[in-house]
C-alpha cells in the first residue's frame, strides 16, 4: 500500500474533525444558553446564523487551503517513487494540517475574547456533548468517504472534507440528539434523588413561587422575612428550572432547614407541573400573569394554564396566595376552591396604606387581615415591590411570625442584584441596574421609578425579547413610555430597537436625544463623556449572548 495517500488522507480527516471540535465553542454555548432545548437552539441559529456559522466557515477555508497543497503534493510524490520526495511527501501534509490547526487555534482565541454576558461553563454535560459531537463528526467522515471518496485520488478526495466544518451548528444539534437519552436518564436519577431528600423531612414547609414577573424578587423578600423565625433555604439567583432546583436541593438542603422556597420558571407548557412533581409545594404563590416567553407559549391562555398548574398541584390543605392585579390573577383567585389568600386590596390578607415612593426607597403602613397595622420602610424601589412585600407579609403572618418579626424582616430587605439596584458611580451620577427586566409590565414600573429621580434621566436599553409576534408592538409601546420618563435614550442594537425609536418619535421625543448604538460597549463609550453630576442612568434589560445583534 502506498504510504502517502493513506497518511495524508488520515491526517486531513483527523485535522478537520479536531479543528471542528476546537471551534465549536460558540455553537455549544448557544445550546447551553437555551438549556439544551432544540427548539430554542434552532431559533438562536436563525437569529444569529452569521455568528453561529462563521467559525466553521473560517476553518473550512483553512482546510480547503490544506487540501490544495495536499492535492498538488500527491501526484508529485507518486511520480517520483524512491526519491527524497518521500520525506517531503510526509512533511508537506503535516505542514498543511499544522497550518489548519493554527487557524483553528486563532479562531478559538477570537471566540474566547468576545465579551460574554453569561460565560460558557464547561460542565460534565458539555463534555458528554463534545464526546457525542466527536462521534457525529467521525461518522460523517466515514459516510463522506464511502459516498464520495472511495477509489478517488487527488483534489476531490480531500475537498469533500472541507465541508465538515461548514455544518458545525447542525452537527452540534445532532450530537445533542445522540446524547439526549443518556442526559434524560442522568437527569431523572438526580431528580428522583432530590425529591426523595426534599420529602424525607415531613416537617419541612415547601413553598413554590411562580409568575410572569416578580417571582425572583418575591422569593428573596419572603426568604428575608421568614428568616426572622425560620431556617430558610431559597433557590439562589434565578435558579428556577428542574435541574436548577435539583442541584440546590441535593447540594444545600440539610435536616436543619425548616422552610424551602423554590422559584418556578416556565418557558413551555408543562414546565410548572414538572417542578411541582419535584417540590410538592404546600404553599403556592402566584405573583403575576402577563406576556412573557410568547415565542414559546404562543398565547396568553397557555401562560395562564401553565402558571395555574402550581395552584392545581397544592394539596387540599395547602394555601394559595394571589397578588391582586384586578385582572387575570384576581380571576384565578376567584375560581380557586382550595384555601386561598388575596393580597393588595383593602380587606384582604395584606394591603398597604399611606404609601410614599421615592428615589431613596418606600414607606407605607402594612395592614394585615387580623387588624394589625405596621409602619414599614424599605430600600427597595418602586410601588410594585410593595406588592411583593405584601405577599411575603401575608405568608409570614400565616406561618406564625410576630408583627415585630415581620417589620424587622421588611426593614432588612436589600435590592436584588440587577433588579432596580442602585450601584455606586463616580461624579455624582446615580446608576440604576435593572438588567434582568425583560417584560412589558415590569419595564413600565421601572420607568416610573426612573421618573422619580431629579436631574437628567438617561436610559440605556436593547428593548425586550421573547415576546413572539407582538414583540415589535410591545417595544413600540415601551418607546412611548420612555418618552415620558427619560431625557436621553441610548438604544442598543440598530435592528431590534427600531420599534422603540418609532414609539419615541410618535410621542414627539427630540431626535437629537436618541442615540442608536451597535453594542452596549459603544453606548457606554458614547454616554460616558456626556455625563454630569445629578444625572441618573438606568440600564434596562441586557440581552443574552444569543439575542445580541
C-alpha positions as CSV (number, residue, x, y, z in Angstrom):
1,X,0.0,0.0,0.0
2,X,1.4,3.4,-1.0
3,X,2.1,5.3,2.3
4,X,1.5,8.8,1.2
5,X,-2.2,8.6,0.3
6,X,-3.1,6.8,3.4
7,X,-1.0,9.0,5.7
8,X,-2.2,12.3,4.1
9,X,-5.8,11.3,4.0
10,X,-6.0,10.1,7.6
11,X,-4.2,13.3,8.7
12,X,-6.5,15.6,6.8
13,X,-9.6,13.9,8.2
14,X,-8.4,13.9,11.8
15,X,-7.4,17.6,11.4
16,X,-10.8,18.5,10.1
17,X,-12.5,16.7,13.0
18,X,-10.2,18.1,15.6
19,X,-10.4,21.6,14.2
20,X,-14.2,21.4,14.1
21,X,-14.3,20.3,17.7
22,X,-12.0,23.1,18.7
23,X,-14.1,25.9,17.1
24,X,-17.4,24.5,18.2
25,X,-17.4,26.6,21.4
26,X,-19.9,29.2,20.2
27,X,-22.4,26.6,18.9
28,X,-22.2,24.6,22.2
29,X,-22.5,27.9,24.2
30,X,-25.7,28.8,22.3
31,X,-27.0,25.3,23.1
32,X,-26.2,25.8,26.7
33,X,-27.8,29.2,26.9
34,X,-31.0,27.6,25.5
35,X,-30.9,25.0,28.3
36,X,-30.2,22.3,25.6
37,X,-33.7,22.8,24.2
38,X,-33.6,22.1,20.5
39,X,-36.5,24.4,19.6
40,X,-34.8,27.4,21.3
41,X,-31.4,26.4,19.8
42,X,-32.7,26.5,16.3
43,X,-34.4,29.8,16.9
44,X,-31.0,31.1,18.1
45,X,-29.4,29.8,14.9
46,X,-32.0,31.6,12.8
47,X,-31.3,34.9,14.6
48,X,-27.5,34.5,14.9
49,X,-26.7,32.5,11.7
50,X,-23.8,34.7,10.8
51,X,-22.1,34.3,14.2
52,X,-23.0,30.6,14.5
53,X,-21.6,29.6,11.2
54,X,-18.6,32.0,11.0
55,X,-16.2,29.7,12.9
56,X,-16.9,26.7,10.8
57,X,-16.7,28.8,7.6
58,X,-13.3,30.1,8.7
59,X,-12.0,26.7,9.5
60,X,-13.4,25.3,6.2
61,X,-11.3,27.8,4.3
62,X,-8.2,26.7,6.2
63,X,-9.0,23.0,5.5
64,X,-9.5,23.9,1.8
65,X,-6.1,25.6,1.6
66,X,-4.5,22.5,3.1
67,X,-6.4,20.4,0.6
68,X,-5.0,22.3,-2.3
69,X,-1.5,21.8,-1.0
70,X,-2.1,18.1,-0.5
71,X,-3.7,17.6,-3.9
72,X,-0.7,19.2,-5.5
73,X,1.7,17.1,-3.4
74,X,0.2,13.7,-4.0
75,X,0.8,13.4,-7.8
76,X,4.2,15.0,-7.5
77,X,5.2,12.4,-4.9
78,X,3.8,9.5,-6.8
79,X,5.6,10.4,-10.0
80,X,9.0,10.2,-8.3
81,X,9.0,7.0,-6.2
82,X,12.1,6.1,-4.3
83,X,13.4,9.7,-4.2
84,X,13.8,12.2,-1.4
85,X,10.2,13.2,-2.2
86,X,9.1,10.6,0.3
87,X,10.3,12.7,3.2
88,X,8.8,15.8,1.6
89,X,5.6,13.9,1.0
90,X,5.3,13.3,4.7
91,X,6.4,16.8,5.7
92,X,4.0,18.7,3.4
93,X,0.8,17.1,4.7
94,X,2.0,17.7,8.3
95,X,2.7,21.4,7.5
96,X,-0.7,21.8,5.8
97,X,-2.5,20.3,8.7
98,X,-0.4,22.3,11.2
99,X,-1.5,25.5,9.4
100,X,-5.1,24.4,9.7
101,X,-4.6,23.7,13.4
102,X,-3.1,27.2,13.8
103,X,-6.2,28.7,12.1
104,X,-8.5,26.7,14.4
105,X,-6.5,27.9,17.4
106,X,-6.7,31.5,16.3
107,X,-10.5,31.2,15.7
108,X,-10.9,29.7,19.2
109,X,-8.9,32.5,20.8
110,X,-11.1,35.0,18.9
111,X,-14.2,33.4,20.2
112,X,-12.9,33.5,23.8
113,X,-12.1,37.2,23.6
114,X,-15.7,38.1,22.8
115,X,-17.4,39.6,25.9
116,X,-19.9,37.1,27.2
117,X,-22.7,38.2,29.4
118,X,-23.3,34.7,30.7
119,X,-20.0,32.8,30.5
120,X,-19.6,29.4,28.8
121,X,-19.3,26.8,31.6
122,X,-17.6,23.5,30.8
123,X,-19.7,21.1,32.8
124,X,-19.8,17.3,32.7
125,X,-22.8,17.6,30.4
126,X,-20.8,19.8,28.0
127,X,-18.0,17.1,27.9
128,X,-20.6,14.5,27.1
129,X,-21.9,16.7,24.3
130,X,-18.4,17.1,22.9
131,X,-17.9,13.3,23.0
132,X,-21.2,12.9,21.1
133,X,-20.1,15.6,18.6
134,X,-16.8,13.7,18.0
135,X,-18.8,10.6,17.2
136,X,-21.0,12.5,14.8
137,X,-18.0,14.0,13.0
138,X,-16.3,10.6,12.8
139,X,-19.4,9.0,11.4
140,X,-19.8,11.9,9.0
141,X,-16.2,11.5,7.8
142,X,-16.8,7.7,7.2
143,X,-20.0,8.4,5.3
144,X,-18.3,11.0,3.1
145,X,-15.5,8.6,2.3
146,X,-17.8,5.8,1.2
147,X,-20.2,8.2,-0.7
148,X,-17.7,10.4,-2.5
149,X,-14.1,9.4,-1.9
150,X,-13.7,5.6,-2.2
151,X,-11.4,4.9,-5.2
152,X,-10.7,8.5,-6.0
153,X,-7.5,10.4,-5.8
154,X,-6.3,14.0,-5.7
155,X,-8.2,17.1,-5.0
156,X,-11.7,15.8,-4.9
157,X,-10.9,13.2,-2.3
158,X,-9.6,15.9,0.1
159,X,-12.0,18.7,-0.9
160,X,-15.1,17.0,0.5
161,X,-13.6,17.1,4.0
162,X,-13.5,20.8,3.9
163,X,-17.3,20.6,4.0
164,X,-17.3,19.1,7.5
165,X,-16.8,22.4,9.5
166,X,-19.5,24.2,7.4
167,X,-22.3,22.4,9.2
168,X,-20.9,22.8,12.7
169,X,-24.0,24.2,14.4
170,X,-26.1,21.4,12.8
171,X,-23.6,18.7,13.9
172,X,-23.8,20.2,17.4
173,X,-27.6,19.6,17.4
174,X,-27.1,16.1,16.1
175,X,-24.6,15.4,18.9
176,X,-27.2,16.7,21.4
177,X,-29.8,14.4,20.0
178,X,-27.4,11.5,20.2
179,X,-26.7,12.1,23.8
180,X,-30.3,13.0,24.7
181,X,-31.3,9.6,26.1
182,X,-28.3,9.5,28.4
183,X,-28.9,13.0,29.6
184,X,-32.6,12.2,30.4
185,X,-31.5,9.1,32.4
186,X,-29.0,11.2,34.4
187,X,-31.5,14.0,35.0
188,X,-34.1,11.5,36.2
189,X,-31.7,9.9,38.6
190,X,-30.7,13.3,40.1
191,X,-34.3,14.5,40.0
192,X,-35.5,11.4,41.9
193,X,-32.7,11.7,44.5
194,X,-33.6,15.4,45.1
195,X,-37.3,14.7,45.5
196,X,-36.5,11.9,48.0
197,X,-34.3,14.2,50.0
198,X,-36.8,17.0,50.0
199,X,-39.8,14.8,51.1
200,X,-37.8,13.0,53.7
201,X,-38.4,15.8,56.2
202,X,-42.2,15.8,56.7
203,X,-41.9,19.0,58.9
204,X,-40.3,21.0,56.1
205,X,-42.6,23.8,54.8
206,X,-42.3,23.7,51.0
207,X,-43.2,26.9,49.1
208,X,-43.5,27.4,45.3
209,X,-43.4,30.8,43.7
210,X,-44.3,31.4,40.0
211,X,-45.4,34.3,37.9
212,X,-44.5,36.1,34.6
213,X,-42.6,38.6,36.6
214,X,-41.9,39.4,40.3
215,X,-41.2,35.8,41.3
216,X,-37.5,36.3,42.0
217,X,-37.9,39.5,44.0
218,X,-40.8,37.9,46.0
219,X,-38.6,34.9,46.7
220,X,-35.8,36.9,48.2
221,X,-38.2,39.2,50.1
222,X,-40.1,36.1,51.5
223,X,-36.8,34.4,52.4
224,X,-35.5,37.5,54.3
225,X,-38.8,38.0,56.2
226,X,-39.2,34.3,57.1
227,X,-35.6,34.1,58.3
228,X,-36.6,36.2,61.3
229,X,-38.1,33.0,62.7
230,X,-37.1,30.0,60.5
231,X,-34.1,28.4,59.0
232,X,-34.8,29.1,55.3
233,X,-33.3,27.7,52.1
234,X,-34.3,29.6,49.0
235,X,-33.0,28.8,45.5
236,X,-30.3,31.4,44.6
237,X,-30.3,33.9,41.8
238,X,-32.7,32.8,39.0
239,X,-32.4,29.1,39.7
240,X,-35.9,28.1,38.5
241,X,-35.6,25.1,36.3
242,X,-35.9,21.4,37.2
243,X,-32.1,20.9,37.2
244,X,-31.5,24.2,38.9
245,X,-33.8,23.2,41.8
246,X,-32.5,19.7,41.8
247,X,-28.9,20.9,42.2
248,X,-29.9,23.3,45.1
249,X,-31.8,20.5,47.0
250,X,-29.0,17.9,46.5
251,X,-26.2,20.2,47.4
252,X,-27.6,22.6,50.0
253,X,-30.7,21.2,51.8
254,X,-30.0,19.9,55.3
255,X,-32.2,18.5,58.0
256,X,-31.8,21.8,59.9
257,X,-33.8,23.7,57.3
258,X,-37.4,24.4,58.2
259,X,-38.6,26.2,55.0
260,X,-37.7,25.5,51.4
261,X,-38.6,28.2,48.8
262,X,-38.5,27.2,45.2
263,X,-38.8,29.7,42.4
264,X,-40.6,28.1,39.4
265,X,-39.9,29.4,35.9
266,X,-41.6,28.3,32.7
267,X,-41.0,28.7,29.0
268,X,-43.1,25.8,27.8
269,X,-46.5,24.3,28.7
270,X,-45.9,21.6,31.4
271,X,-42.8,23.2,32.9
272,X,-44.6,24.1,36.2
273,X,-46.1,20.6,36.5
274,X,-42.6,19.1,36.3
275,X,-41.3,21.4,39.0
276,X,-44.3,20.7,41.3
277,X,-43.7,17.0,40.9
278,X,-40.2,17.7,42.4
279,X,-41.1,20.2,45.2
280,X,-44.7,19.0,46.1
281,X,-45.4,22.5,47.5
282,X,-47.7,23.0,50.4
283,X,-47.9,26.8,49.8
284,X,-48.2,28.3,46.3
285,X,-47.7,32.0,45.4
286,X,-48.8,33.4,42.0
287,X,-47.3,36.9,41.6
288,X,-48.5,37.8,38.1
289,X,-49.5,36.6,34.6
290,X,-48.5,38.6,31.6
291,X,-46.9,38.5,28.1
292,X,-43.6,36.8,28.6
293,X,-41.9,34.0,26.6
294,X,-44.6,34.3,24.0
295,X,-42.3,32.9,21.4
296,X,-42.6,29.5,23.1
297,X,-46.0,29.8,24.8
298,X,-47.6,31.4,21.7
299,X,-50.8,32.6,23.6
300,X,-51.6,34.2,26.9
301,X,-54.1,31.3,27.6
302,X,-51.2,28.9,27.6
303,X,-49.3,31.1,30.1
304,X,-52.4,31.2,32.3
305,X,-52.8,27.4,32.3
306,X,-49.1,26.8,32.9
307,X,-48.9,29.2,35.9
308,X,-52.1,27.9,37.4
309,X,-50.5,24.4,37.5
310,X,-48.8,25.5,40.7
311,X,-52.2,26.1,42.4
312,X,-53.6,22.8,41.0
313,X,-50.6,20.9,42.5
314,X,-51.3,22.1,46.0
315,X,-52.8,19.6,48.4
316,X,-56.3,20.1,49.8
317,X,-54.9,21.6,53.0
318,X,-52.4,23.8,51.1
319,X,-52.7,27.5,50.8
320,X,-52.6,29.6,47.6
321,X,-51.6,33.3,47.6
322,X,-52.5,35.6,44.8
323,X,-51.3,39.2,44.2
324,X,-54.3,41.3,43.2
325,X,-54.0,42.8,39.7
326,X,-57.6,43.5,39.0
327,X,-57.4,41.1,36.0
328,X,-56.0,37.7,35.3
329,X,-54.6,36.8,38.7
330,X,-57.6,38.1,40.5
331,X,-59.8,36.0,38.3
332,X,-57.7,32.9,39.1
333,X,-58.1,33.7,42.8
334,X,-61.9,33.8,42.4
335,X,-62.1,30.4,40.7
336,X,-59.8,28.7,43.2
337,X,-61.7,26.4,45.7
338,X,-58.7,25.5,47.8
339,X,-57.7,27.6,50.9
340,X,-56.6,30.9,49.4
341,X,-55.5,34.4,50.2
342,X,-55.6,37.6,48.1
343,X,-53.2,40.5,48.8
344,X,-53.1,44.1,47.7
345,X,-56.6,45.2,48.2
346,X,-58.3,46.6,51.4
347,X,-59.8,43.8,53.5
348,X,-57.6,41.1,52.0
349,X,-54.8,39.2,53.8
350,X,-52.4,42.2,53.5
351,X,-52.6,45.6,51.9
352,X,-50.7,48.9,52.1
353,X,-51.9,52.4,53.1
354,X,-50.1,55.8,53.3
355,X,-47.7,54.8,50.6
356,X,-44.8,57.0,49.8
357,X,-42.5,56.0,46.9
358,X,-39.3,57.9,46.1
359,X,-35.7,57.6,44.8
360,X,-34.5,56.5,48.2
361,X,-37.0,53.7,48.8
362,X,-40.5,53.4,50.0
363,X,-42.5,53.8,53.2
364,X,-46.1,52.5,53.9
365,X,-48.4,51.2,56.5
366,X,-48.7,47.4,56.3
367,X,-52.3,46.3,57.1
368,X,-52.9,42.6,57.9
369,X,-56.2,40.8,57.8
370,X,-56.3,40.4,61.6
371,X,-56.3,44.2,62.1
372,X,-52.5,44.6,62.6
373,X,-51.0,47.9,61.3
374,X,-47.3,48.3,61.0
375,X,-45.3,51.3,59.9
376,X,-42.7,50.0,57.4
377,X,-39.9,51.3,55.3
378,X,-37.7,49.7,52.7
379,X,-34.8,50.5,50.4
380,X,-36.5,48.7,47.6
381,X,-37.5,50.9,44.8
382,X,-41.0,51.0,43.1
383,X,-44.6,50.5,44.1
384,X,-44.5,47.0,42.5
385,X,-42.0,45.9,45.2
386,X,-44.5,47.0,47.9
387,X,-46.9,44.5,46.3
388,X,-44.2,41.8,46.5
389,X,-43.7,42.7,50.2
390,X,-47.4,42.4,50.9
391,X,-47.4,38.9,49.6
392,X,-44.4,37.9,51.8
393,X,-46.0,39.5,54.8
394,X,-49.3,37.6,54.3
395,X,-47.4,34.3,54.1
396,X,-45.3,35.2,57.2
397,X,-48.3,36.1,59.3
398,X,-49.9,32.8,58.4
399,X,-46.7,30.9,59.4
400,X,-46.7,32.5,62.8
401,X,-44.3,35.4,62.6
402,X,-45.0,38.2,65.1
403,X,-45.7,41.7,63.9
404,X,-42.2,42.8,65.1
405,X,-40.5,40.0,63.2
406,X,-42.4,40.9,60.0
407,X,-41.5,44.6,60.5
408,X,-37.8,43.7,61.1
409,X,-37.7,41.5,58.0
410,X,-39.1,44.2,55.8
411,X,-36.5,46.7,57.2
412,X,-33.7,44.3,56.4
413,X,-34.6,44.0,52.7
414,X,-31.9,44.9,50.2
415,X,-32.2,45.3,46.5
416,X,-31.9,42.1,44.4
417,X,-29.0,42.2,42.0
418,X,-29.8,43.6,38.6
419,X,-33.4,44.4,39.7
420,X,-33.7,48.1,40.3
421,X,-30.4,48.0,42.1
422,X,-28.6,51.3,42.7
423,X,-24.9,50.9,42.2
424,X,-22.1,53.2,43.0
425,X,-20.9,55.6,40.3
426,X,-18.4,58.5,40.3
427,X,-19.0,62.1,39.6
428,X,-22.3,62.5,41.4
429,X,-24.1,60.2,38.9
430,X,-26.8,57.7,40.1
431,X,-26.9,54.3,38.3
432,X,-29.9,52.0,38.4
433,X,-29.1,48.5,37.3
434,X,-32.3,46.8,36.1
435,X,-30.6,44.5,33.6
436,X,-32.8,41.5,34.4
437,X,-36.1,43.2,33.5
438,X,-37.5,41.6,30.3
439,X,-41.2,42.1,30.2
440,X,-43.6,44.9,29.3
441,X,-45.3,45.3,32.7
442,X,-42.2,45.4,35.0
443,X,-40.3,47.6,32.5
444,X,-43.1,50.2,32.7
445,X,-42.8,50.0,36.5
446,X,-39.0,50.5,36.2
447,X,-39.6,53.7,34.1
448,X,-42.0,55.0,36.8
449,X,-39.1,54.6,39.3
450,X,-36.8,56.5,36.9
451,X,-39.3,59.3,36.6
452,X,-39.0,59.9,40.4
453,X,-35.3,60.9,40.2
454,X,-34.4,64.6,39.8
455,X,-32.0,65.9,37.1
456,X,-31.4,64.4,33.7
457,X,-32.8,60.9,33.3
458,X,-31.0,58.6,30.9
459,X,-31.9,55.1,29.8
460,X,-29.7,52.5,28.1
461,X,-31.7,49.6,26.7
462,X,-31.8,47.0,23.9
463,X,-35.5,46.5,24.4
464,X,-37.4,43.3,25.1
465,X,-37.3,39.8,23.5
466,X,-39.2,36.5,23.6
467,X,-42.5,38.2,23.0
468,X,-43.4,36.4,19.9
469,X,-45.4,38.1,17.1
470,X,-46.2,41.0,19.4
471,X,-42.6,41.9,20.2
472,X,-42.4,44.9,17.9
473,X,-45.7,46.2,19.2
474,X,-44.6,45.9,22.9
475,X,-41.3,47.6,22.1
476,X,-43.1,50.4,20.3
477,X,-45.2,50.9,23.4
478,X,-42.1,50.7,25.5
479,X,-40.6,53.6,23.5
480,X,-43.8,55.7,24.1
481,X,-43.4,55.2,27.9
482,X,-39.7,56.0,27.8
483,X,-40.6,59.3,26.1
484,X,-42.5,60.4,29.3
485,X,-39.7,59.2,31.7
486,X,-36.3,59.9,30.2
487,X,-34.4,62.9,28.7
488,X,-31.7,60.9,26.8
489,X,-32.1,57.4,25.3
490,X,-29.4,55.1,24.2
491,X,-30.7,52.1,22.1
492,X,-28.5,49.1,21.8
493,X,-28.9,47.2,18.5
494,X,-29.9,49.0,15.4
495,X,-32.4,46.5,14.0
496,X,-34.0,45.3,17.2
497,X,-34.6,48.7,18.7
498,X,-36.2,50.2,15.6
499,X,-39.8,49.9,17.1
500,X,-38.6,51.6,20.3
501,X,-37.3,54.6,18.3
502,X,-40.6,54.6,16.4
503,X,-42.5,54.9,19.6
504,X,-40.3,57.7,20.9
505,X,-40.8,59.7,17.7
506,X,-44.6,59.2,17.8
507,X,-44.5,60.9,21.3
508,X,-42.5,63.8,19.9
509,X,-39.3,62.8,21.7
510,X,-36.4,65.0,20.4
511,X,-34.5,63.2,17.6
512,X,-31.2,64.6,18.8
513,X,-31.6,62.9,22.1
514,X,-31.9,59.4,20.6
515,X,-28.6,57.6,20.2
516,X,-28.6,54.2,18.4
517,X,-25.6,52.1,19.0
518,X,-24.4,48.7,17.7
519,X,-23.3,47.4,21.1
520,X,-23.6,48.0,24.8
521,X,-19.9,49.0,24.9
522,X,-20.4,51.5,22.2
523,X,-23.4,53.0,24.1
524,X,-21.4,53.3,27.3
525,X,-18.4,54.8,25.4
526,X,-20.7,57.4,23.9
527,X,-22.6,58.2,27.1
528,X,-19.6,58.5,29.5
529,X,-18.3,61.9,28.3
530,X,-21.8,63.3,28.3
531,X,-22.5,62.6,32.0
532,X,-22.6,65.3,34.6
533,X,-23.3,65.5,38.3
534,X,-27.0,64.9,39.1
535,X,-27.7,62.6,36.2
536,X,-29.5,59.3,36.7
537,X,-28.7,56.4,34.3
538,X,-30.9,53.3,34.1
539,X,-29.7,50.2,32.4
540,X,-32.9,48.5,31.4
541,X,-32.6,44.9,30.3
542,X,-29.4,43.3,28.9
543,X,-30.0,40.8,26.1
544,X,-28.2,37.5,26.4
545,X,-25.4,36.5,24.0
546,X,-27.8,34.5,21.8
547,X,-30.0,37.6,21.2
548,X,-27.4,40.3,20.8
549,X,-27.2,41.7,17.3
